[in-house]
C-alpha cells in the first residue's frame, strides 16, 4: 500500500505570518530583493517547505521567487 493511499488530505503547515506572505505573493515570479530582509527569511522557510520555488536567472544573476501550485 502506498503512502498516498493512506493519506487522504496532505497539507503543509504554515504559520500565520507565512500565510499572509503567501497571500501577497502572486502567481508570477517576483525578485527576491524586492522583499524586506524579514520577508526574505520567511520566504526561505517556505522554499524549504516546497511552498515557494526559487528561480535563478543566469542572464543578470537575479533570483526570482514564485508560489507553487498545489491544486
C-alpha positions as CSV (number, residue, x, y, z in Angstrom):
1,X,0.0,0.0,0.0
2,X,1.3,3.4,-0.9
3,X,1.5,6.4,1.4
4,X,-0.7,8.4,-0.9
5,X,-3.4,5.8,-0.5
6,X,-3.2,6.1,3.3
7,X,-3.3,9.9,3.4
8,X,-6.5,11.5,2.1
9,X,-5.6,15.1,2.7
10,X,-2.0,16.3,2.7
11,X,-1.4,19.8,4.0
12,X,1.8,21.6,4.7
13,X,1.8,23.5,8.0
14,X,2.3,27.3,7.6
15,X,2.3,29.9,10.3
16,X,0.0,32.9,10.1
17,X,3.0,35.1,9.1
18,X,3.8,32.7,6.2
19,X,0.2,32.5,5.2
20,X,-0.1,36.3,4.9
21,X,3.0,36.5,2.8
22,X,1.7,33.7,0.5
23,X,-1.5,35.8,0.0
24,X,0.6,38.8,-1.0
25,X,2.7,36.7,-3.4
26,X,1.1,36.3,-6.8
27,X,1.4,33.6,-9.3
28,X,4.1,35.5,-11.4
29,X,7.8,35.5,-10.4
30,X,9.0,38.4,-8.3
31,X,12.6,39.4,-7.5
32,X,13.7,38.2,-4.0
33,X,15.5,41.5,-3.5
34,X,12.1,43.4,-3.6
35,X,11.2,41.9,-0.2
36,X,12.4,43.1,3.2
37,X,15.0,41.2,5.0
38,X,12.4,39.7,7.4
39,X,10.2,38.7,4.5
40,X,13.2,37.0,2.8
41,X,13.8,34.9,5.9
42,X,10.1,33.8,5.8
43,X,10.4,33.1,2.0
44,X,13.5,30.9,2.6
45,X,11.5,28.9,5.2
46,X,8.7,28.5,2.6
47,X,11.3,27.4,0.0
48,X,12.5,24.7,2.4
49,X,8.9,23.6,2.8
50,X,8.5,23.5,-1.1
51,X,5.7,26.0,-1.0
52,X,7.7,28.6,-2.9
53,X,10.1,28.0,-5.8
54,X,13.4,29.9,-6.3
55,X,14.2,30.6,-9.9
56,X,17.7,31.7,-10.9
57,X,18.1,34.0,-13.9
58,X,21.5,33.3,-15.5
59,X,21.4,36.5,-17.6
60,X,21.5,39.1,-14.8
61,X,22.2,36.9,-11.7
62,X,18.9,37.9,-10.0
63,X,16.9,35.4,-8.0
64,X,13.1,35.3,-8.6
65,X,10.5,33.6,-6.3
66,X,7.0,32.3,-7.1
67,X,4.3,30.4,-5.3
68,X,3.9,26.7,-6.2
69,X,0.6,25.4,-7.5
70,X,-0.8,22.7,-5.1
71,X,-4.2,22.0,-6.7
